[in-house]
Amino acid sequence: MVKRCIGIDISPSHLRAVQVSRTGSEFCVEKVFSTQTRRGTDSMPDILKSLISQHRFDRCANLAISMPHNAVFFRNLETDSASTERIHGLDSSALEHNFPIQQDEIVAQVCSYHQLPGEKYSVLTAAVPRKLLHERLNILTVAKMHPTLMDATIFAIHSTVAVNHPEIMTGQAIIAYVNESYLTLAVTQNNNILIVRNIPIISRSSNNIDSVQKRIAEVLPHEAQITWRKVFGEEIEENTKIYLVSEDGAFDGLKTLVEENLHCQTITVNPYAKVKCSAEYNGDAAIYVAEGLALRALVPEETTGINFLEAGNANIKPALNLKKELIICATLVVAIAVISPVGLFVRLSHLETKHVQVKNEIREIFQRILPEEKNIVNPLVQLEQKLQSLRTDYILFSSTSGSAIGPLEVLHAVTTSISSGTTINNMLITAESVRLAGTSQSFESVYNWQRLLQEAPQFSSVNVQDIRREPESKLVQFTMLALLAAPE
């Protein structure tokens, strides 16, 4: 008897579906479908409907679907035997501080556990937000599909590896899965996944595949060593097998680079090693995830994984009682119509009282701050005018814009250095310079004063621009320009 199952891998950029059949102990990929889903006009329910209507997928086959890769969180929880029972019971209070999900939104499944030294256990637990789980199920509901399995991507990958490379089912190994934006590492032991880590990688494009491939080849051995030590507390042995899965097969040289850096046996996973390909095969996509999902639904007792549909209260809420909901809505509308006017009048009265209180407070503050002001017309405007006047005075006597030297400091430097017999007739202070015009008894006294100003730290340079002796008064008239020193 032939049994068929369909695996559907939905990501932000694509949708891939694989139909796998089983006859006795043989598996066969009968149909493959792949399409991009990046356009705003792409309708996921319509694409799913087309699998049956256009691409002839079996409408009676069991259906398995993947959760979004970035929606599944994995944690290794170290506990004693008592706490392990609470986690196996999926007690949300035991999980709320371990996942970035609100306690009432956690939908969790225990993946595996292994014993640690000192009667401790490491429990691998996966969790998704309930809202995202319902959103994924709603897409299938609109497409009139009802899945029997909803699993995480890494377990689908593990099922593909286990069926096509059954040697992974005994001993210890590493699965390295490279998709569009993540490197996922999983350590396995005797067909159980003990730890899962997602490491973000640089987004790939057609012109940087080589550089990204080298980057992954550098990151993968380092992160694999860290992951292995977290589980076993020791370095990876040289005969350890690493099963490498690249979503689109773009990294042909990654196997060689990983072996050079890690010195382990690296195996590029072949999704057809133990699975036949039907003559009706109609796709050329990377089917690792979709094939693994179909295998999980086809032989759940022979594969390892989780099913978020089995988590407590994870299913979609039952259909609404339309008549009951309409009665409730009508009652609420009548209640709102009656209560709203009363509420508006109460709120209006409250706001008017509050307005009077605020006006009185403003007047009291004005009288306290400006007791000399007797004519109160508009307190806020008058306070603003007074504040502006204070700001103007402050700017006049504070540091000028662009300089740390204020006018008072400049005036002090000029007056303390001026020699006797020298008179300043005009002084102009700007943000960058000081212009001085005056008279002196001699040329020598002018240049001596120039030297004194030059030595003052407030000025960077001092130049005498116009100097001459008046024939009638015999006094020396001069104009001097001093540039202000720049702030430190």
TORNU-641267 format. One record per residue (C-alpha): residue in one letter; x, y, z. Coordinates in steps of 0.05 Angstrom, whole numbers, padded with zeros to 5 digits, always signed. Layout:
% TORNU-641267
AXYZ...
END
This chain:
% TORNU-641267
M+00000+00000+00000V+00026+00069-00020K+00024+00124+00033R+00037+00197+00014C+00054+00259+00053I+00068+00331+00034G+00119+00376+00066I+00113+00452+00056D+00171+00499+00072I+00149+00572+00076S+00200+00627+00085P+00197+00703+00072S+00228+00693+00003H+00201+00626-00022L+00151+00570-00016R+00174+00498-00030A+00130+00436-00028V+00151+00363-00035Q+00105+00302-00041V+00138+00238-00017S+00109+00168-00021R+00127+00105+00015T+00119+00035-00012G+00145-00017+00038S+00212+00009+00060E+00225+00052-00002F+00214+00127-00006C+00202+00166-00070V+00198+00240-00085E+00138+00245-00131K+00128+00320-00138V+00168+00383-00123F+00143+00455-00127S+00182+00519-00115T+00166+00592-00124Q+00191+00660-00100T+00144+00699-00053R+00178+00767-00048R+00128+00807-00088G+00074+00846-00053T+00022+00815-00099D+00040+00743-00079S-00018+00711-00041M+00005+00652+00002P-00064+00619+00006D-00072+00623-00070I-00003+00591-00080L-00022+00536-00031K-00088+00524-00067S-00051+00517-00133L-00012+00457-00106I-00076+00416-00111S-00112+00450-00168Q-00054+00462-00216H+00005+00419-00195R-00035+00357-00177F-00010+00345-00107D-00051+00292-00071R-00107+00327-00033C-00115+00266+00012A-00042+00265+00034N-00023+00284+00105L+00008+00353+00109A+00069+00378+00148I+00090+00451+00151S+00150+00488+00179M+00147+00546+00228P+00184+00609+00208H+00258+00600+00221N+00264+00664+00263A+00201+00648+00304V+00229+00585+00337F+00272+00595+00399F+00315+00539+00428R+00341+00537+00499N+00381+00485+00537L+00354+00487+00608E+00398+00458+00662T+00355+00429+00717D+00351+00375+00770S+00303+00316+00765A+00245+00353+00799S+00250+00413+00752T+00256+00367+00693E+00186+00341+00706R+00159+00412+00708I+00191+00427+00641H+00165+00362+00611G+00097+00384+00635L+00109+00450+00598D+00096+00491+00660S+00097+00563+00633S+00123+00590+00699A+00185+00547+00690L+00196+00574+00620E+00176+00648+00623H+00247+00674+00638N+00281+00630+00586F+00247+00654+00522P+00236+00725+00493I+00161+00711+00493Q+00107+00732+00542Q+00087+00676+00589D+00016+00669+00563E+00042+00668+00491I+00092+00611+00500V+00077+00548+00460A+00134+00500+00478Q+00157+00429+00464V+00212+00389+00497C+00259+00363+00443S+00308+00320+00482Y+00348+00316+00546H+00413+00286+00569Q+00445+00276+00637L+00501+00321+00661P+00551+00308+00717G+00524+00316+00788E+00453+00289+00775K+00436+00349+00731Y+00400+00347+00664S+00404+00391+00602V+00335+00395+00570L+00330+00422+00499T+00264+00460+00493A+00235+00496+00433A+00183+00551+00437V+00144+00595+00389P+00097+00654+00402R+00024+00631+00401K+00005+00690+00357L+00054+00670+00302L+00031+00597+00307H-00041+00619+00296E-00020+00664+00238R+00014+00605+00203L-00047+00561+00215N-00094+00615+00190I-00057+00616+00123L-00071+00542+00115T-00143+00550+00138V-00156+00602+00084A-00125+00554+00033K-00171+00499+00061M-00113+00457+00085H-00107+00423+00153P-00036+00402+00174T-00023+00343+00219L+00048+00366+00237M+00081+00433+00249D+00156+00426+00261A+00220+00468+00266T+00266+00473+00206I+00326+00439+00238F+00286+00376+00255A+00262+00372+00183I+00335+00377+00161H+00354+00323+00211S+00300+00277+00183T+00327+00286+00112V+00398+00271+00136A+00375+00210+00177V+00337+00178+00120N+00391+00191+00067H+00452+00182+00112P+00428+00132+00166E+00498+00129+00197I+00480+00193+00235M+00430+00154+00277T+00487+00124+00319G+00543+00160+00354Q+00556+00235+00355A+00553+00284+00296I+00542+00356+00276I+00491+00384+00226A+00509+00451+00194Y+00452+00482+00156V+00464+00547+00116N+00402+00584+00092E+00390+00655+00068S+00412+00691+00131Y+00429+00639+00185L+00480+00585+00200T+00444+00533+00242L+00486+00483+00282A+00458+00422+00315V+00495+00369+00355T+00465+00299+00352Q+00476+00236+00393N+00443+00170+00377N+00390+00202+00332N+00373+00257+00384I+00388+00331+00375L+00419+00356+00440I+00431+00430+00423V+00411+00479+00368R+00444+00546+00355N+00426+00598+00302I+00484+00644+00281P+00466+00703+00235I+00508+00709+00172I+00517+00762+00118S+00461+00763+00066R+00484+00731+00002S+00481+00760-00068S+00507+00737-00136N+00571+00777-00132N+00596+00760-00062I+00585+00685-00056D+00660+00670-00053S+00673+00720+00004V+00612+00696+00043Q+00633+00624+00032K+00701+00639+00062R+00669+00676+00119I+00624+00617+00135A+00683+00569+00130E+00718+00611+00183V+00658+00619+00228L+00631+00548+00224P+00692+00512+00255H+00697+00562+00312E+00622+00560+00328A+00621+00484+00320Q+00677+00478+00373I+00638+00524+00420T+00573+00485+00410W+00608+00418+00419R+00641+00440+00484K+00575+00466+00511V+00547+00395+00504F+00605+00349+00519G+00656+00394+00553E+00713+00373+00506E+00742+00387+00437I+00714+00356+00374E+00749+00291+00355E+00779+00287+00286N+00734+00229+00263T+00670+00268+00280K+00624+00275+00220I+00595+00342+00199Y+00534+00339+00154L+00533+00402+00111V+00468+00427+00082S+00466+00489+00037E+00397+00513+00020D+00410+00529-00053G+00476+00491-00065A+00513+00556-00080F+00572+00540-00036D+00605+00483-00075G+00673+00494-00043L+00649+00500+00029K+00662+00426+00044T+00736+00432+00028L+00744+00497+00068V+00710+00467+00129E+00753+00405+00127E+00816+00447+00123N+00796+00489+00184L+00765+00435+00228H+00800+00370+00206C+00735+00331+00210Q+00699+00287+00160T+00651+00334+00124I+00593+00303+00085T+00551+00343+00036V+00480+00318+00046N+00447+00287-00015P+00371+00288-00008Y+00366+00231-00060A+00418+00184-00030K+00365+00136-00004V+00303+00168-00034K+00283+00154-00105C+00260+00207-00154S+00195+00196-00192A+00189+00208-00267E+00137+00260-00250Y+00188+00301-00211N+00175+00372-00234G+00221+00417-00195D+00293+00437-00186A+00293+00468-00117A+00331+00456-00053I+00283+00406-00020Y+00320+00391+00044V+00269+00423+00090A+00206+00405+00051E+00229+00333+00042G+00245+00327+00116L+00176+00353+00134A+00143+00302+00089L+00186+00246+00119R+00168+00269+00189A+00094+00263+00173L+00105+00198+00134V+00146+00160+00187P+00141+00199+00253E+00163+00137+00292E+00228+00132+00253T+00247+00206+00253T+00261+00256+00308G+00225+00322+00317I+00171+00361+00351N+00099+00380+00335F+00075+00447+00359L+00004+00427+00343E+00007+00380+00402A+00026+00436+00451G-00028+00457+00500N-00082+00502+00471A-00041+00512+00407N-00098+00498+00359I-00139+00553+00329K-00197+00575+00372P-00265+00544+00355A-00311+00578+00306L-00351+00636+00333N-00425+00632+00349L-00448+00685+00300K-00518+00695+00331K-00489+00702+00401E-00435+00750+00378L-00486+00794+00342I-00529+00799+00405I-00469+00818+00446C-00448+00870+00394A-00518+00900+00392T-00520+00904+00468L-00453+00939+00470V-00474+00989+00417V-00537+01008+00457A-00496+01014+00521I-00445+01059+00486A-00501+01102+00457V-00531+01113+00526I-00467+01121+00566S-00426+01163+00516P-00465+01230+00523V-00463+01225+00599G-00389+01211+00597L-00377+01269+00550F-00413+01319+00596V-00375+01293+00656R-00309+01299+00620L-00326+01369+00595S-00342+01392+00665H-00277+01362+00691L-00237+01396+00636E-00269+01464+00650T-00252+01459+00724K-00182+01438+00707H-00175+01497+00659V-00194+01547+00713Q-00144+01516+00761V-00088+01520+00710K-00103+01593+00696N-00102+01610+00770E-00036+01574+00779I-00005+01611+00720R-00027+01678+00750E+00001+01660+00818I+00068+01639+00788F+00071+01704+00747Q+00059+01747+00809R+00111+01708+00848I+00164+01714+00794L+00149+01786+00771P+00121+01822+00831E+00140+01889+00801E+00093+01877+00741K+00025+01905+00760N-00009+01905+00692I-00026+01831+00679V-00056+01822+00610N-00030+01754+00585P+00016+01722+00636L+00046+01670+00589V+00064+01722+00536Q+00092+01771+00587L+00134+01716+00618E+00161+01697+00550Q+00179+01770+00536K+00215+01776+00602L+00253+01711+00589Q+00273+01735+00520S+00300+01800+00551L+00342+01759+00600R+00368+01715+00544T+00389+01777+00505D+00426+01804+00565Y+00459+01738+00578I+00483+01731+00506L+00510+01802+00509F+00555+01787+00569S+00569+01713+00557S+00615+01680+00508T+00603+01700+00436S+00583+01648+00386G+00641+01606+00362S+00689+01630+00416A+00703+01612+00488I+00723+01685+00504G+00667+01732+00527P+00662+01807+00515L+00677+01822+00588E+00741+01782+00585V+00762+01818+00521L+00747+01886+00552H+00788+01867+00614A+00848+01845+00571V+00846+01910+00532T+00839+01958+00591T+00891+01924+00636S+00944+01926+00581I+00933+01997+00555S+00991+02045+00569S+00984+02115+00596G+00975+02168+00543T+00935+02122+00499T+00861+02134+00489I+00810+02087+00458N+00758+02125+00418N+00721+02066+00388M+00718+01991+00403L+00681+01938+00363I+00678+01866+00391T+00654+01810+00345A+00653+01735+00350E+00723+01730+00320S+00759+01796+00329V+00765+01863+00364R+00775+01928+00326L+00805+01986+00366A+00811+02058+00343G+00844+02113+00385T+00901+02161+00395S+00969+02159+00430Q+01027+02205+00446S+01077+02168+00402F+01086+02112+00352E+01128+02074+00403S+01072+02071+00454V+01025+02044+00401Y+01072+01988+00382N+01088+01973+00455W+01014+01965+00468Q+01009+01919+00406R+01064+01876+00437L+01027+01871+00503L+00962+01852+00469Q+00999+01800+00428E+01024+01767+00492A+00954+01764+00522P+00923+01693+00517Q+00857+01722+00493F+00886+01741+00425S+00918+01699+00370S+00946+01758+00330V+00946+01834+00335N+00958+01879+00275V+00964+01955+00269Q+00927+01972+00205D+00926+02048+00201I+00973+02093+00239R+00991+02166+00226R+01006+02230+00263E+00956+02288+00260P+00991+02353+00240E+00948+02397+00284S+00944+02358+00349K+01011+02321+00341L+00975+02259+00367V+00984+02191+00334Q+00919+02162+00308F+00915+02087+00298T+00870+02029+00282M+00886+01960+00311L+00855+01892+00294A+00862+01835+00344L+00838+01765+00327L+00809+01724+00385A+00843+01660+00403A+00807+01596+00384P+00776+01556+00441E+00815+01494+00463
END
